[in-house]
């Protein structure tokens, strides 16, 4: 389930990045690459599960919760990067205004 959830997040973030491609102030490509990397990681994990005689996909609730946690952690890291870089200079203007 982790693989399916991260693949969905990767596809959605890639489509949103592609639609907003000329204006890359929000660094959507970075978010997309994080999710594609997680999807690649879960794909490799699936192949190792097959090698050990287990099913490729684990459809349990715990695996779904882990997938959601991965997506949330990716969003948190992306938001922290946005706050640090401040692409629209909102925080910098607020800091000098006080």
N, C-alpha and C positions, 0 to 999 in steps of 0.2 A: 504494500500500500504506500510505503514511503516513495517508491519509484513513481507511482502514478500521480501522487500529490505534487512531487517536485517537478515532474514532467509538465503537469498542468500549469504550475507557477512559471516554469521556464517558457512555455509557449505563450502564455498571456503576457509576461514581461517582454518577450521578444517582439510580439505584435505591437504592444504599446510603444516600445523603443523605435520600431520601424515607422510607425505613424508619426512620431515626433522626431524623426531622425535629423532633419536640418537644425533643429534647436535642441542641443544636447546639454542644456544647463543643469538638468536634474540628474544627470549621470545614470540614465536608465540602462545603458549598456552594461554598466558594472553590476547592477541588480540582475540583469539577464544572465550575465556570465556566472554569477554566484549560483543561480538556480540550475544552469546547464551543467556546472561542475558537480553540484549535488546529484543531479540525475545521472551523470556519468559514474559517480561513486556508487550509487545504488544499483546501476546496471552491472558493474563489476562484482558487487556483492551478490547479485542474483546468479551470476555465472559460477561463483564459488559455492553458492548453495546447491546448484545443480551438480557440481563436482562431488559434493558431499552426500548426494542422494536426497536432498530436500527440494521442495517446490521452488520455482523461480520467484513467485510472488507470495508474500505473506499477507493474507487479507484479515489479520486480526485487528482488534480495536487498539491494542498497544502499538502496533506498527503504524496505524493511521494517526494516532496521537503523536508519535515520533515524527511523522511526516509533517504534521501541522506545526510542531515545534521547530522543525528545520525552516519552514517557510517564515514563521514569525521571527526567528533569529536572523534570517537573511534580511527581513524588512528592518529590524532594529539596527543592524550593522549599516545598512544603506542609509537610514535616517541619521545615524550618528555621523556618517561621512558627509551627508548634506549639511548638517549643522556645523561641522568643523570647517567645511569649504565655503559655506554661505554663498552659493552661486548668484543669488539675486541681491546680495549685499544688504539684506534686511536687518540682520543682527548687528552688523557694523554700524549702520545708521542709528539703530536704537542705542547702541553703546555710547556713541558720541553725542546723542541727544540729551542724555541724562546729566 
